[in-house]
Amino acid sequence: MFKVYQRIDHIAGNVVHVKASGVTYRELAQIESRRGESLAQVIRLQGEEAALQVFAGARGFATDARTRFLGHPMQVPFSEALLGRTFTGSARPRDRGPLPSGQLTMIGGPSVNPAKRIIPRNMVRTGIPMIDVFNTLVESQKLPIFARAGEPYNPLLARIALQAEVDVIILGGMGLKHDDYLFFRDTLEESGALARSVLYIHTAADPVVECLLVPDICLAVAEQFALQNRRVLVLLTDMTNFADALKEIAVTMEQVPSTRGYPGDLYSQLAARYEKAVDFDSAGSITILAATTMPGDDVTHPVPDNTGYITEGQFYLRNGRIEPFGSLSRLKQMVNGKTREDHRGIMNGMIQLFAAYRETLEKQSMGFRMSAWDNKLLRYGARFEKEMMDLSVNIPLEAALDLGWRILADCFEPAETGIPGRLLDKFWPRKM
Amino acid sequence: MSTTGRIVGVNGNMITAAFEGAVGQNEVAYAHIGELRLMSEVVRIRGRYADLQVFEDTTGLAVGNPVTFTGELLSVELGPGLLGQVFDGLQNPLPQLAAQCGFFLQRGVYLPALSREKVWEFTPRVKTGDRVTAGDTLGVVPEGIFEHAIMVPFRFHGSHTVVDIAPAGTRRLEDVVARLRDEAGTERDVTMVQRWPVKIPVELFVERLRPAEPLVTKVRIIDTLFPVARGGTYCIPGPFGAGKTVLQQITSRHAEVDIVIIAACGERAGEVVETLREFPHLTDPRTGRTLMERTTIICNTSSMPVAAREASVYTAVTLAEYYRQMGLHVLLLADSTSRWAQALRETSGRLEEIPGEEAFPAYLESVIAGFYERAGLVRLRDGRLGSITIGGTVSPAGGNFDEPVTQSTLKVVGAFHGLSRARSDARRYPAIDPLDSWSKYPSVVDPADLALARDILHRGAEVGQMMKVVGEEGTSLDDFVVHLKAEYLDATYLQQDAYDAVDGATSSERQKAVFAFLARILRAPLRFADKDAARSFFQRLSQATRDWNRMEMKSDSFRDQEAKIQALITEAGGHV
């Protein structure tokens, strides 16, 4: 049925050009060369010529490779049987299991009608005070973790995945180190969470084009689970690798680069993925947590910068702790008014004092004399860092709020805290 | 006979078509995939090839597929029923789309923007034989709290005579309500709906006036320090997380205007949803009706097709011009103009135009200027005033204001509300930088008090900078008190708790009263034994004043608290 084209005209990077007719935009093709087979996708049509990006990479391809167009865009099978399985970036089994079967779902499908979304309303409890108290995670939120390459962002993702109350976990690895993949798999397995997880892993050793598919595949599968009333948590690591893969293809295609060589549509490309996070008005939800490494610890680098404009806040991981400044959950206001009445008061009050503490630290480092107020701040800051910020602290929200009041009462007079008088009257711990 | 063509190339959302016949720049065309028609716009013509940007996902298009050209520019429907609606960038009503297509947006589905079935109570305002021109009112229908004018279609040139006008009674949108004869004797029917091309400004007024009257937003730092005027323009640049969108949302709730049009352009869908779901339940204090009745949302969020994002700001401003023509005051909030500029950049890149700074097209500046210039306070032919105020957020890459979109915008706006990362990190909201921002419009408070406040803020910041170098011990007590006063003004007046019912919205009356009171505190000569005493005094004063901000004005507790603050000042040796 499908016509086979026997000649490749042009090979550059991972993109090949084939003269063909009747080809549609984004159609898949199967290319057989002496080195084996690979799937490829149409990324540009120009007259008689179709440009295809080759998933397995074009290395070793010869001009006599045979190209067969499949007549449809990229699809993934979806069924309950996916749970507990591990796949590669192009959805082939990585775990020696059978090829998955099930209803085929198009990846990179249309976006959700805003009129069918609802206001997020459920807090996701993590047991981490820096998240629960100060930047509450909310179901259907999309949130990146910004970190330097050496920070423990993968353990943090894994910990949130295990502690969060969700029905399905989907892990998308892009350019993941093989050890990190094993770490995720083993962590999920030990805690028994693997049975409700699906893993799509592109490791650093795999062809770069496959990396581009990972978010779309993960989110297409997540969408199907969410439509079946499940609460899905999608973990993506690391989105900077995804953006670099985009850059590579864009440069090969001779697109005009915008900032630092990234394509001009980087924002739209990232947004198309992150915006899949959703709370459906009569079905489940998708929450997205994505690690984004910052090259050179620079948040103004195009990848974290564009990400920050798309996501609903961000967590900065610095020196193994979630940094209170810059970290932000935009959706926290939707839920933190309903937790406990002192939640917002504690959140704002403690952070403002911590900001003052940082200023004092700066003064101290420059050798200035410390006033009585400075000394109070120093005492406060040390306790805050130790008892609240440390990532090993694992306590429920209510206990964290109580702890906050105790730290404040040990360090300050009520009026010094800037917390509304009404809350001080009710919650300020009485001196023994 | 319309022009047709065939696709010869597909590159992302850009297609190239070979055509026979005539094709106009910016004309709307449809690319066909079987039964499906994808709307697109001509952006460049070279010989017998036209480049078109497609407003939808182009997956599945193939070389050889037919393209039909419509001969019309991208236009919107204008008529009763626009208010309270949620449209995408091409004016498709999203709730109706959801009813038809379910959870996901389906491409190639285009629905009429306005309901054809709904009946309106029409009242004529002209008689047979009256002379009218485009934009004149022929009759009115009630639309929520407004009298919606049915006007002579904007595209009608020259003077017309009313041949026939419908009597009072119920009408549907497409019923003929009038028959007009132009000077050449041609007669035309007029219904309650008309179309207008979005990229062409509606300029059916007598003159444009200088914006002078403040537009009260109830955000203190804006109304007092960096005011916006009715018919003026302002921009809010800021890094991500500094609170641009929250500021826009607060403004859309409290601004003292008749109509608010929100253009959610390339931003998060979640933010639109908040407005969508909350506004129908929030009461507009000025009218007692829900906020939705005065709001229209044009929503083309970041994951929706990029080309339609560019159209969305024009759709929004065209709707604004339509309501201005009725003598109403309209506020247009565009969030974010950077996304719109990026859409231009993507298109420009695919056309392989020579890139300007940061790969933005060279015509970026004139396009931005052209958009903001569609704002303005105007006098209509019947003497009434109408206005469009445009407030646009800018999302500069890396939070650095030295980038093309911010700089092009600053040249054409009347007020600049620069959000600062340092302020938002310190949770000082709204994070408008009080030292960098500016406004060319008049404030709601006394100018002398304002000058004093600005002076204290500047000197306070200077002292703060100096203290970082010489330390507190190297600072004189007088300077230190200036610093504390600046911090006090910041904490109690410039910062505002958007989530507190009372503090979240401060009327201009309250701003005048409270600011005058604070100015007296700033002037009061206060005496302190040492710096620690001064700091502790201001901490107590701030606490008391912040509690005061949370009390209803004219309540007993408000007066009691004012007395308490007075007593504090007196204790420190000052008088207020």
HADDOCK unambig.tbl for C-alpha pairs under 7 A between the chains (distance, minus, plus):
assign (segid A and resid 22 and name CA) (segid B and resid 62 and name CA) 6.20 0.50 0.50
assign (segid A and resid 22 and name CA) (segid B and resid 63 and name CA) 6.64 0.50 0.50
assign (segid A and resid 23 and name CA) (segid B and resid 62 and name CA) 5.69 0.50 0.50
assign (segid A and resid 24 and name CA) (segid B and resid 60 and name CA) 4.65 0.50 0.50
assign (segid A and resid 24 and name CA) (segid B and resid 61 and name CA) 5.11 0.50 0.50
assign (segid A and resid 24 and name CA) (segid B and resid 62 and name CA) 4.21 0.50 0.50
assign (segid A and resid 25 and name CA) (segid B and resid 10 and name CA) 6.90 0.50 0.50
assign (segid A and resid 25 and name CA) (segid B and resid 58 and name CA) 6.82 0.50 0.50
assign (segid A and resid 25 and name CA) (segid B and resid 59 and name CA) 4.97 0.50 0.50
assign (segid A and resid 25 and name CA) (segid B and resid 60 and name CA) 4.80 0.50 0.50
assign (segid A and resid 25 and name CA) (segid B and resid 61 and name CA) 5.28 0.50 0.50
assign (segid A and resid 25 and name CA) (segid B and resid 62 and name CA) 6.08 0.50 0.50
assign (segid A and resid 26 and name CA) (segid B and resid 59 and name CA) 5.41 0.50 0.50
assign (segid A and resid 26 and name CA) (segid B and resid 60 and name CA) 6.52 0.50 0.50
assign (segid A and resid 27 and name CA) (segid B and resid 60 and name CA) 6.91 0.50 0.50
assign (segid A and resid 44 and name CA) (segid B and resid 10 and name CA) 5.70 0.50 0.50
assign (segid A and resid 44 and name CA) (segid B and resid 11 and name CA) 4.90 0.50 0.50
assign (segid A and resid 45 and name CA) (segid B and resid 9 and name CA) 4.98 0.50 0.50
assign (segid A and resid 45 and name CA) (segid B and resid 10 and name CA) 4.74 0.50 0.50
assign (segid A and resid 45 and name CA) (segid B and resid 11 and name CA) 6.38 0.50 0.50
assign (segid A and resid 46 and name CA) (segid B and resid 8 and name CA) 6.30 0.50 0.50
assign (segid A and resid 46 and name CA) (segid B and resid 9 and name CA) 4.22 0.50 0.50
assign (segid A and resid 46 and name CA) (segid B and resid 10 and name CA) 6.39 0.50 0.50
assign (segid A and resid 47 and name CA) (segid B and resid 8 and name CA) 4.90 0.50 0.50
assign (segid A and resid 47 and name CA) (segid B and resid 9 and name CA) 5.50 0.50 0.50
assign (segid A and resid 47 and name CA) (segid B and resid 63 and name CA) 6.59 0.50 0.50
assign (segid A and resid 110 and name CA) (segid B and resid 104 and name CA) 6.17 0.50 0.50
assign (segid A and resid 110 and name CA) (segid B and resid 105 and name CA) 5.93 0.50 0.50
assign (segid A and resid 110 and name CA) (segid B and resid 106 and name CA) 6.79 0.50 0.50
assign (segid A and resid 111 and name CA) (segid B and resid 104 and name CA) 5.77 0.50 0.50
assign (segid A and resid 111 and name CA) (segid B and resid 105 and name CA) 5.93 0.50 0.50
assign (segid A and resid 111 and name CA) (segid B and resid 303 and name CA) 6.25 0.50 0.50
assign (segid A and resid 111 and name CA) (segid B and resid 304 and name CA) 6.44 0.50 0.50
assign (segid A and resid 112 and name CA) (segid B and resid 103 and name CA) 5.69 0.50 0.50
assign (segid A and resid 112 and name CA) (segid B and resid 104 and name CA) 4.31 0.50 0.50
assign (segid A and resid 112 and name CA) (segid B and resid 105 and name CA) 5.85 0.50 0.50
assign (segid A and resid 113 and name CA) (segid B and resid 94 and name CA) 6.89 0.50 0.50
assign (segid A and resid 113 and name CA) (segid B and resid 98 and name CA) 6.51 0.50 0.50
assign (segid A and resid 113 and name CA) (segid B and resid 103 and name CA) 5.86 0.50 0.50
assign (segid A and resid 113 and name CA) (segid B and resid 104 and name CA) 5.21 0.50 0.50
assign (segid A and resid 113 and name CA) (segid B and resid 105 and name CA) 5.22 0.50 0.50
assign (segid A and resid 114 and name CA) (segid B and resid 269 and name CA) 6.06 0.50 0.50
assign (segid A and resid 114 and name CA) (segid B and resid 273 and name CA) 6.39 0.50 0.50
assign (segid A and resid 115 and name CA) (segid B and resid 94 and name CA) 6.01 0.50 0.50
assign (segid A and resid 115 and name CA) (segid B and resid 95 and name CA) 5.53 0.50 0.50
assign (segid A and resid 115 and name CA) (segid B and resid 98 and name CA) 6.74 0.50 0.50
assign (segid A and resid 116 and name CA) (segid B and resid 98 and name CA) 6.70 0.50 0.50
assign (segid A and resid 116 and name CA) (segid B and resid 103 and name CA) 5.84 0.50 0.50
assign (segid A and resid 117 and name CA) (segid B and resid 273 and name CA) 6.55 0.50 0.50
assign (segid A and resid 118 and name CA) (segid B and resid 273 and name CA) 6.47 0.50 0.50
assign (segid A and resid 119 and name CA) (segid B and resid 273 and name CA) 6.31 0.50 0.50
assign (segid A and resid 119 and name CA) (segid B and resid 274 and name CA) 5.91 0.50 0.50
assign (segid A and resid 256 and name CA) (segid B and resid 349 and name CA) 5.73 0.50 0.50
assign (segid A and resid 258 and name CA) (segid B and resid 358 and name CA) 5.57 0.50 0.50
assign (segid A and resid 258 and name CA) (segid B and resid 359 and name CA) 4.90 0.50 0.50
assign (segid A and resid 259 and name CA) (segid B and resid 358 and name CA) 6.17 0.50 0.50
assign (segid A and resid 264 and name CA) (segid B and resid 345 and name CA) 6.65 0.50 0.50
assign (segid A and resid 264 and name CA) (segid B and resid 346 and name CA) 5.66 0.50 0.50
assign (segid A and resid 265 and name CA) (segid B and resid 346 and name CA) 5.88 0.50 0.50
assign (segid A and resid 268 and name CA) (segid B and resid 302 and name CA) 6.35 0.50 0.50
assign (segid A and resid 268 and name CA) (segid B and resid 303 and name CA) 6.60 0.50 0.50
assign (segid A and resid 271 and name CA) (segid B and resid 302 and name CA) 5.70 0.50 0.50
assign (segid A and resid 271 and name CA) (segid B and resid 303 and name CA) 5.48 0.50 0.50
assign (segid A and resid 272 and name CA) (segid B and resid 302 and name CA) 6.93 0.50 0.50
assign (segid A and resid 272 and name CA) (segid B and resid 303 and name CA) 4.36 0.50 0.50
assign (segid A and resid 275 and name CA) (segid B and resid 303 and name CA) 6.05 0.50 0.50
assign (segid A and resid 300 and name CA) (segid B and resid 398 and name CA) 4.07 0.50 0.50
assign (segid A and resid 305 and name CA) (segid B and resid 397 and name CA) 6.51 0.50 0.50
assign (segid A and resid 305 and name CA) (segid B and resid 398 and name CA) 5.73 0.50 0.50
assign (segid A and resid 308 and name CA) (segid B and resid 240 and name CA) 5.84 0.50 0.50
assign (segid A and resid 309 and name CA) (segid B and resid 240 and name CA) 5.29 0.50 0.50
assign (segid A and resid 310 and name CA) (segid B and resid 267 and name CA) 6.93 0.50 0.50
assign (segid A and resid 310 and name CA) (segid B and resid 268 and name CA) 6.37 0.50 0.50
assign (segid A and resid 313 and name CA) (segid B and resid 241 and name CA) 6.60 0.50 0.50
assign (segid A and resid 325 and name CA) (segid B and resid 425 and name CA) 5.19 0.50 0.50
assign (segid A and resid 326 and name CA) (segid B and resid 425 and name CA) 5.82 0.50 0.50
assign (segid A and resid 352 and name CA) (segid B and resid 426 and name CA) 6.12 0.50 0.50
assign (segid A and resid 352 and name CA) (segid B and resid 427 and name CA) 6.80 0.50 0.50
assign (segid A and resid 355 and name CA) (segid B and resid 426 and name CA) 6.15 0.50 0.50
assign (segid A and resid 363 and name CA) (segid B and resid 468 and name CA) 6.63 0.50 0.50
assign (segid A and resid 368 and name CA) (segid B and resid 471 and name CA) 5.61 0.50 0.50
assign (segid A and resid 415 and name CA) (segid B and resid 539 and name CA) 6.84 0.50 0.50
assign (segid A and resid 415 and name CA) (segid B and resid 540 and name CA) 6.12 0.50 0.50
assign (segid A and resid 415 and name CA) (segid B and resid 543 and name CA) 6.62 0.50 0.50
assign (segid A and resid 416 and name CA) (segid B and resid 539 and name CA) 6.16 0.50 0.50
assign (segid A and resid 418 and name CA) (segid B and resid 543 and name CA) 6.10 0.50 0.50
assign (segid A and resid 420 and name CA) (segid B and resid 547 and name CA) 6.60 0.50 0.50
